[in-house]
């Protein structure tokens, strides 16, 4: 006797979570390598490009699955990485700190998106969504990616 077939959208959603987690872990490893290169007074454009591509991919995936928190953070981080790639801003300790804090933010956002998307409810509660929306507003970010002064 066959078991019941799960909804294909459940499988796709779980694949999204798995892929997003893998991208975030890869981004973290790239940033650690970039930090090491920076500490040796250098820079590695290929690591910056890889980080940019990872964030760009994460932004695209998050839009497909309605993961708005991850999408918003990806959008802002992509701008910072693009500025780095194009030489508009220098790689320094402050920028690296912003990048590492963004990785932490991705982890928190992914956990919140898992709850929200698995529950099938767009807003779990009025208070929770206000907190998460406030967390996304640029002035609420402790590292304030959008208003970063170079």
PyMOL commands that place a pseudoatom at each C-alpha (Angstrom):
pseudoatom trace, name=CA, resn=UNK, resi=1, chain=A, elem=C, hetatm=0, pos=[0.000, 0.000, 0.000]
pseudoatom trace, name=CA, resn=UNK, resi=2, chain=A, elem=C, hetatm=0, pos=[1.330, 3.390, -0.905]
pseudoatom trace, name=CA, resn=UNK, resi=3, chain=A, elem=C, hetatm=0, pos=[1.726, 6.171, 1.611]
pseudoatom trace, name=CA, resn=UNK, resi=4, chain=A, elem=C, hetatm=0, pos=[0.114, 9.496, 0.989]
pseudoatom trace, name=CA, resn=UNK, resi=5, chain=A, elem=C, hetatm=0, pos=[1.987, 11.759, -1.326]
pseudoatom trace, name=CA, resn=UNK, resi=6, chain=A, elem=C, hetatm=0, pos=[3.131, 15.026, 0.169]
pseudoatom trace, name=CA, resn=UNK, resi=7, chain=A, elem=C, hetatm=0, pos=[2.327, 18.322, -1.480]
pseudoatom trace, name=CA, resn=UNK, resi=8, chain=A, elem=C, hetatm=0, pos=[5.010, 19.191, -4.080]
pseudoatom trace, name=CA, resn=UNK, resi=9, chain=A, elem=C, hetatm=0, pos=[5.085, 22.750, -2.757]
pseudoatom trace, name=CA, resn=UNK, resi=10, chain=A, elem=C, hetatm=0, pos=[6.166, 21.368, 0.658]
pseudoatom trace, name=CA, resn=UNK, resi=11, chain=A, elem=C, hetatm=0, pos=[9.133, 19.658, -1.000]
pseudoatom trace, name=CA, resn=UNK, resi=12, chain=A, elem=C, hetatm=0, pos=[10.023, 22.804, -2.929]
pseudoatom trace, name=CA, resn=UNK, resi=13, chain=A, elem=C, hetatm=0, pos=[9.810, 24.894, 0.258]
pseudoatom trace, name=CA, resn=UNK, resi=14, chain=A, elem=C, hetatm=0, pos=[12.082, 22.483, 2.132]
pseudoatom trace, name=CA, resn=UNK, resi=15, chain=A, elem=C, hetatm=0, pos=[14.508, 22.539, -0.811]
pseudoatom trace, name=CA, resn=UNK, resi=16, chain=A, elem=C, hetatm=0, pos=[14.482, 26.351, -0.575]
pseudoatom trace, name=CA, resn=UNK, resi=17, chain=A, elem=C, hetatm=0, pos=[15.367, 26.240, 3.124]
pseudoatom trace, name=CA, resn=UNK, resi=18, chain=A, elem=C, hetatm=0, pos=[18.152, 23.760, 2.476]
pseudoatom trace, name=CA, resn=UNK, resi=19, chain=A, elem=C, hetatm=0, pos=[19.556, 25.729, -0.460]
pseudoatom trace, name=CA, resn=UNK, resi=20, chain=A, elem=C, hetatm=0, pos=[19.320, 29.045, 1.414]
pseudoatom trace, name=CA, resn=UNK, resi=21, chain=A, elem=C, hetatm=0, pos=[21.168, 27.557, 4.394]
pseudoatom trace, name=CA, resn=UNK, resi=22, chain=A, elem=C, hetatm=0, pos=[23.880, 26.217, 2.094]
pseudoatom trace, name=CA, resn=UNK, resi=23, chain=A, elem=C, hetatm=0, pos=[24.272, 29.611, 0.399]
pseudoatom trace, name=CA, resn=UNK, resi=24, chain=A, elem=C, hetatm=0, pos=[24.522, 31.371, 3.774]
pseudoatom trace, name=CA, resn=UNK, resi=25, chain=A, elem=C, hetatm=0, pos=[27.191, 28.907, 4.939]
pseudoatom trace, name=CA, resn=UNK, resi=26, chain=A, elem=C, hetatm=0, pos=[29.152, 29.392, 1.704]
pseudoatom trace, name=CA, resn=UNK, resi=27, chain=A, elem=C, hetatm=0, pos=[28.869, 33.159, 2.085]
pseudoatom trace, name=CA, resn=UNK, resi=28, chain=A, elem=C, hetatm=0, pos=[30.205, 32.876, 5.621]
pseudoatom trace, name=CA, resn=UNK, resi=29, chain=A, elem=C, hetatm=0, pos=[33.195, 30.817, 4.474]
pseudoatom trace, name=CA, resn=UNK, resi=30, chain=A, elem=C, hetatm=0, pos=[33.929, 33.315, 1.693]
pseudoatom trace, name=CA, resn=UNK, resi=31, chain=A, elem=C, hetatm=0, pos=[33.807, 36.187, 4.161]
pseudoatom trace, name=CA, resn=UNK, resi=32, chain=A, elem=C, hetatm=0, pos=[36.177, 34.379, 6.521]
pseudoatom trace, name=CA, resn=UNK, resi=33, chain=A, elem=C, hetatm=0, pos=[38.608, 33.912, 3.631]
pseudoatom trace, name=CA, resn=UNK, resi=34, chain=A, elem=C, hetatm=0, pos=[38.175, 37.561, 2.618]
pseudoatom trace, name=CA, resn=UNK, resi=35, chain=A, elem=C, hetatm=0, pos=[38.847, 38.630, 6.206]
pseudoatom trace, name=CA, resn=UNK, resi=36, chain=A, elem=C, hetatm=0, pos=[42.050, 36.570, 6.226]
pseudoatom trace, name=CA, resn=UNK, resi=37, chain=A, elem=C, hetatm=0, pos=[43.220, 38.155, 2.974]
pseudoatom trace, name=CA, resn=UNK, resi=38, chain=A, elem=C, hetatm=0, pos=[42.372, 41.618, 4.330]
pseudoatom trace, name=CA, resn=UNK, resi=39, chain=A, elem=C, hetatm=0, pos=[44.365, 40.964, 7.522]
pseudoatom trace, name=CA, resn=UNK, resi=40, chain=A, elem=C, hetatm=0, pos=[47.368, 40.299, 5.279]
pseudoatom trace, name=CA, resn=UNK, resi=41, chain=A, elem=C, hetatm=0, pos=[46.833, 43.745, 3.694]
pseudoatom trace, name=CA, resn=UNK, resi=42, chain=A, elem=C, hetatm=0, pos=[45.333, 42.360, 0.518]
pseudoatom trace, name=CA, resn=UNK, resi=43, chain=A, elem=C, hetatm=0, pos=[42.077, 41.885, -1.276]
pseudoatom trace, name=CA, resn=UNK, resi=44, chain=A, elem=C, hetatm=0, pos=[40.669, 39.130, -3.445]
pseudoatom trace, name=CA, resn=UNK, resi=45, chain=A, elem=C, hetatm=0, pos=[38.177, 40.272, -6.091]
pseudoatom trace, name=CA, resn=UNK, resi=46, chain=A, elem=C, hetatm=0, pos=[37.137, 36.670, -6.781]
pseudoatom trace, name=CA, resn=UNK, resi=47, chain=A, elem=C, hetatm=0, pos=[35.953, 36.257, -3.159]
pseudoatom trace, name=CA, resn=UNK, resi=48, chain=A, elem=C, hetatm=0, pos=[33.988, 39.505, -3.372]
pseudoatom trace, name=CA, resn=UNK, resi=49, chain=A, elem=C, hetatm=0, pos=[32.435, 38.342, -6.663]
pseudoatom trace, name=CA, resn=UNK, resi=50, chain=A, elem=C, hetatm=0, pos=[31.534, 34.963, -5.148]
pseudoatom trace, name=CA, resn=UNK, resi=51, chain=A, elem=C, hetatm=0, pos=[29.912, 36.687, -2.164]
pseudoatom trace, name=CA, resn=UNK, resi=52, chain=A, elem=C, hetatm=0, pos=[27.974, 38.969, -4.514]
pseudoatom trace, name=CA, resn=UNK, resi=53, chain=A, elem=C, hetatm=0, pos=[26.742, 36.015, -6.597]
pseudoatom trace, name=CA, resn=UNK, resi=54, chain=A, elem=C, hetatm=0, pos=[25.710, 34.118, -3.465]
pseudoatom trace, name=CA, resn=UNK, resi=55, chain=A, elem=C, hetatm=0, pos=[23.676, 37.060, -2.183]
pseudoatom trace, name=CA, resn=UNK, resi=56, chain=A, elem=C, hetatm=0, pos=[22.182, 37.652, -5.639]
pseudoatom trace, name=CA, resn=UNK, resi=57, chain=A, elem=C, hetatm=0, pos=[21.127, 33.988, -5.829]
pseudoatom trace, name=CA, resn=UNK, resi=58, chain=A, elem=C, hetatm=0, pos=[19.668, 34.160, -2.329]
pseudoatom trace, name=CA, resn=UNK, resi=59, chain=A, elem=C, hetatm=0, pos=[17.698, 37.266, -3.299]
pseudoatom trace, name=CA, resn=UNK, resi=60, chain=A, elem=C, hetatm=0, pos=[16.239, 35.483, -6.329]
pseudoatom trace, name=CA, resn=UNK, resi=61, chain=A, elem=C, hetatm=0, pos=[15.327, 32.354, -4.397]
pseudoatom trace, name=CA, resn=UNK, resi=62, chain=A, elem=C, hetatm=0, pos=[13.738, 34.348, -1.602]
pseudoatom trace, name=CA, resn=UNK, resi=63, chain=A, elem=C, hetatm=0, pos=[11.529, 36.212, -4.076]
pseudoatom trace, name=CA, resn=UNK, resi=64, chain=A, elem=C, hetatm=0, pos=[10.331, 32.910, -5.569]
pseudoatom trace, name=CA, resn=UNK, resi=65, chain=A, elem=C, hetatm=0, pos=[9.221, 31.681, -2.160]
pseudoatom trace, name=CA, resn=UNK, resi=66, chain=A, elem=C, hetatm=0, pos=[7.984, 34.955, -0.698]
pseudoatom trace, name=CA, resn=UNK, resi=67, chain=A, elem=C, hetatm=0, pos=[10.735, 35.058, 1.924]
pseudoatom trace, name=CA, resn=UNK, resi=68, chain=A, elem=C, hetatm=0, pos=[10.528, 38.826, 2.256]
pseudoatom trace, name=CA, resn=UNK, resi=69, chain=A, elem=C, hetatm=0, pos=[12.936, 39.279, 5.169]
pseudoatom trace, name=CA, resn=UNK, resi=70, chain=A, elem=C, hetatm=0, pos=[15.718, 37.433, 3.378]
pseudoatom trace, name=CA, resn=UNK, resi=71, chain=A, elem=C, hetatm=0, pos=[14.918, 39.256, 0.160]
pseudoatom trace, name=CA, resn=UNK, resi=72, chain=A, elem=C, hetatm=0, pos=[15.121, 42.696, 1.795]
pseudoatom trace, name=CA, resn=UNK, resi=73, chain=A, elem=C, hetatm=0, pos=[18.405, 41.936, 3.530]
pseudoatom trace, name=CA, resn=UNK, resi=74, chain=A, elem=C, hetatm=0, pos=[19.813, 40.423, 0.325]
pseudoatom trace, name=CA, resn=UNK, resi=75, chain=A, elem=C, hetatm=0, pos=[18.876, 43.508, -1.647]
pseudoatom trace, name=CA, resn=UNK, resi=76, chain=A, elem=C, hetatm=0, pos=[20.726, 45.849, 0.718]
pseudoatom trace, name=CA, resn=UNK, resi=77, chain=A, elem=C, hetatm=0, pos=[23.739, 43.575, 1.088]
pseudoatom trace, name=CA, resn=UNK, resi=78, chain=A, elem=C, hetatm=0, pos=[23.949, 43.164, -2.670]
pseudoatom trace, name=CA, resn=UNK, resi=79, chain=A, elem=C, hetatm=0, pos=[24.321, 46.968, -2.948]
pseudoatom trace, name=CA, resn=UNK, resi=80, chain=A, elem=C, hetatm=0, pos=[27.233, 46.963, -0.486]
pseudoatom trace, name=CA, resn=UNK, resi=81, chain=A, elem=C, hetatm=0, pos=[28.956, 44.064, -2.259]
pseudoatom trace, name=CA, resn=UNK, resi=82, chain=A, elem=C, hetatm=0, pos=[28.430, 45.710, -5.632]
pseudoatom trace, name=CA, resn=UNK, resi=83, chain=A, elem=C, hetatm=0, pos=[30.080, 48.883, -4.306]
pseudoatom trace, name=CA, resn=UNK, resi=84, chain=A, elem=C, hetatm=0, pos=[32.989, 46.749, -3.113]
pseudoatom trace, name=CA, resn=UNK, resi=85, chain=A, elem=C, hetatm=0, pos=[33.254, 44.959, -6.470]
pseudoatom trace, name=CA, resn=UNK, resi=86, chain=A, elem=C, hetatm=0, pos=[33.267, 48.202, -8.404]
pseudoatom trace, name=CA, resn=UNK, resi=87, chain=A, elem=C, hetatm=0, pos=[35.760, 49.899, -6.082]
pseudoatom trace, name=CA, resn=UNK, resi=88, chain=A, elem=C, hetatm=0, pos=[33.309, 52.541, -4.860]
pseudoatom trace, name=CA, resn=UNK, resi=89, chain=A, elem=C, hetatm=0, pos=[34.127, 51.625, -1.278]
pseudoatom trace, name=CA, resn=UNK, resi=90, chain=A, elem=C, hetatm=0, pos=[37.288, 50.152, 0.206]
pseudoatom trace, name=CA, resn=UNK, resi=91, chain=A, elem=C, hetatm=0, pos=[37.383, 46.853, 2.041]
pseudoatom trace, name=CA, resn=UNK, resi=92, chain=A, elem=C, hetatm=0, pos=[38.071, 47.681, 5.672]
pseudoatom trace, name=CA, resn=UNK, resi=93, chain=A, elem=C, hetatm=0, pos=[37.299, 46.341, 9.138]
pseudoatom trace, name=CA, resn=UNK, resi=94, chain=A, elem=C, hetatm=0, pos=[34.016, 48.247, 9.318]
pseudoatom trace, name=CA, resn=UNK, resi=95, chain=A, elem=C, hetatm=0, pos=[32.752, 46.811, 6.002]
pseudoatom trace, name=CA, resn=UNK, resi=96, chain=A, elem=C, hetatm=0, pos=[33.804, 43.305, 7.040]
pseudoatom trace, name=CA, resn=UNK, resi=97, chain=A, elem=C, hetatm=0, pos=[31.914, 43.766, 10.313]
pseudoatom trace, name=CA, resn=UNK, resi=98, chain=A, elem=C, hetatm=0, pos=[28.810, 44.778, 8.343]
pseudoatom trace, name=CA, resn=UNK, resi=99, chain=A, elem=C, hetatm=0, pos=[29.161, 41.719, 6.116]
pseudoatom trace, name=CA, resn=UNK, resi=100, chain=A, elem=C, hetatm=0, pos=[29.553, 39.319, 9.054]
pseudoatom trace, name=CA, resn=UNK, resi=101, chain=A, elem=C, hetatm=0, pos=[26.575, 40.859, 10.842]
pseudoatom trace, name=CA, resn=UNK, resi=102, chain=A, elem=C, hetatm=0, pos=[24.555, 40.418, 7.676]
pseudoatom trace, name=CA, resn=UNK, resi=103, chain=A, elem=C, hetatm=0, pos=[25.351, 36.686, 7.724]
pseudoatom trace, name=CA, resn=UNK, resi=104, chain=A, elem=C, hetatm=0, pos=[24.033, 36.567, 11.301]
pseudoatom trace, name=CA, resn=UNK, resi=105, chain=A, elem=C, hetatm=0, pos=[20.956, 38.453, 10.103]
pseudoatom trace, name=CA, resn=UNK, resi=106, chain=A, elem=C, hetatm=0, pos=[20.424, 35.910, 7.334]
pseudoatom trace, name=CA, resn=UNK, resi=107, chain=A, elem=C, hetatm=0, pos=[20.456, 33.141, 9.935]
pseudoatom trace, name=CA, resn=UNK, resi=108, chain=A, elem=C, hetatm=0, pos=[17.815, 34.887, 12.044]
pseudoatom trace, name=CA, resn=UNK, resi=109, chain=A, elem=C, hetatm=0, pos=[15.731, 35.790, 8.994]
pseudoatom trace, name=CA, resn=UNK, resi=110, chain=A, elem=C, hetatm=0, pos=[15.868, 32.212, 7.693]
pseudoatom trace, name=CA, resn=UNK, resi=111, chain=A, elem=C, hetatm=0, pos=[14.634, 30.904, 11.050]
pseudoatom trace, name=CA, resn=UNK, resi=112, chain=A, elem=C, hetatm=0, pos=[11.737, 33.382, 11.022]
pseudoatom trace, name=CA, resn=UNK, resi=113, chain=A, elem=C, hetatm=0, pos=[10.899, 32.584, 7.397]
pseudoatom trace, name=CA, resn=UNK, resi=114, chain=A, elem=C, hetatm=0, pos=[10.848, 28.866, 8.213]
pseudoatom trace, name=CA, resn=UNK, resi=115, chain=A, elem=C, hetatm=0, pos=[8.231, 29.485, 10.878]
pseudoatom trace, name=CA, resn=UNK, resi=116, chain=A, elem=C, hetatm=0, pos=[6.205, 31.797, 8.670]
pseudoatom trace, name=CA, resn=UNK, resi=117, chain=A, elem=C, hetatm=0, pos=[6.311, 29.734, 5.482]
pseudoatom trace, name=CA, resn=UNK, resi=118, chain=A, elem=C, hetatm=0, pos=[5.839, 26.351, 7.154]
pseudoatom trace, name=CA, resn=UNK, resi=119, chain=A, elem=C, hetatm=0, pos=[2.848, 27.628, 9.059]
pseudoatom trace, name=CA, resn=UNK, resi=120, chain=A, elem=C, hetatm=0, pos=[1.209, 28.890, 5.889]
pseudoatom trace, name=CA, resn=UNK, resi=121, chain=A, elem=C, hetatm=0, pos=[0.293, 32.062, 7.702]
pseudoatom trace, name=CA, resn=UNK, resi=122, chain=A, elem=C, hetatm=0, pos=[1.612, 35.328, 6.314]
pseudoatom trace, name=CA, resn=UNK, resi=123, chain=A, elem=C, hetatm=0, pos=[1.640, 37.024, 9.709]
pseudoatom trace, name=CA, resn=UNK, resi=124, chain=A, elem=C, hetatm=0, pos=[1.759, 34.860, 12.792]
pseudoatom trace, name=CA, resn=UNK, resi=125, chain=A, elem=C, hetatm=0, pos=[0.677, 37.608, 15.131]
pseudoatom trace, name=CA, resn=UNK, resi=126, chain=A, elem=C, hetatm=0, pos=[0.365, 41.346, 14.986]
pseudoatom trace, name=CA, resn=UNK, resi=127, chain=A, elem=C, hetatm=0, pos=[3.185, 41.879, 17.510]
pseudoatom trace, name=CA, resn=UNK, resi=128, chain=A, elem=C, hetatm=0, pos=[5.605, 39.429, 15.892]
pseudoatom trace, name=CA, resn=UNK, resi=129, chain=A, elem=C, hetatm=0, pos=[5.185, 40.883, 12.436]
pseudoatom trace, name=CA, resn=UNK, resi=130, chain=A, elem=C, hetatm=0, pos=[5.684, 44.416, 13.742]
pseudoatom trace, name=CA, resn=UNK, resi=131, chain=A, elem=C, hetatm=0, pos=[8.940, 43.328, 15.342]
pseudoatom trace, name=CA, resn=UNK, resi=132, chain=A, elem=C, hetatm=0, pos=[10.139, 41.587, 12.190]
pseudoatom trace, name=CA, resn=UNK, resi=133, chain=A, elem=C, hetatm=0, pos=[9.083, 44.491, 9.979]
pseudoatom trace, name=CA, resn=UNK, resi=134, chain=A, elem=C, hetatm=0, pos=[10.837, 46.929, 12.322]
pseudoatom trace, name=CA, resn=UNK, resi=135, chain=A, elem=C, hetatm=0, pos=[13.928, 44.702, 12.146]
pseudoatom trace, name=CA, resn=UNK, resi=136, chain=A, elem=C, hetatm=0, pos=[13.902, 45.144, 8.383]
pseudoatom trace, name=CA, resn=UNK, resi=137, chain=A, elem=C, hetatm=0, pos=[13.621, 48.933, 8.390]
pseudoatom trace, name=CA, resn=UNK, resi=138, chain=A, elem=C, hetatm=0, pos=[17.047, 50.446, 7.694]
pseudoatom trace, name=CA, resn=UNK, resi=139, chain=A, elem=C, hetatm=0, pos=[17.047, 52.678, 10.765]
pseudoatom trace, name=CA, resn=UNK, resi=140, chain=A, elem=C, hetatm=0, pos=[16.387, 49.629, 12.953]
pseudoatom trace, name=CA, resn=UNK, resi=141, chain=A, elem=C, hetatm=0, pos=[19.389, 47.659, 11.720]
pseudoatom trace, name=CA, resn=UNK, resi=142, chain=A, elem=C, hetatm=0, pos=[22.224, 47.858, 14.222]
pseudoatom trace, name=CA, resn=UNK, resi=143, chain=A, elem=C, hetatm=0, pos=[24.661, 47.798, 11.288]
pseudoatom trace, name=CA, resn=UNK, resi=144, chain=A, elem=C, hetatm=0, pos=[22.431, 49.926, 9.081]
pseudoatom trace, name=CA, resn=UNK, resi=145, chain=A, elem=C, hetatm=0, pos=[23.523, 48.624, 5.672]
pseudoatom trace, name=CA, resn=UNK, resi=146, chain=A, elem=C, hetatm=0, pos=[21.427, 51.075, 3.734]
pseudoatom trace, name=CA, resn=UNK, resi=147, chain=A, elem=C, hetatm=0, pos=[22.824, 54.176, 5.397]
pseudoatom trace, name=CA, resn=UNK, resi=148, chain=A, elem=C, hetatm=0, pos=[26.355, 52.935, 5.683]
pseudoatom trace, name=CA, resn=UNK, resi=149, chain=A, elem=C, hetatm=0, pos=[28.885, 55.738, 5.529]
pseudoatom trace, name=CA, resn=UNK, resi=150, chain=A, elem=C, hetatm=0, pos=[31.920, 54.805, 3.511]
for i in range(1, 150): cmd.bond("trace and resi %d" % i, "trace and resi %d" % (i + 1))
show_as sticks, trace
zoom trace
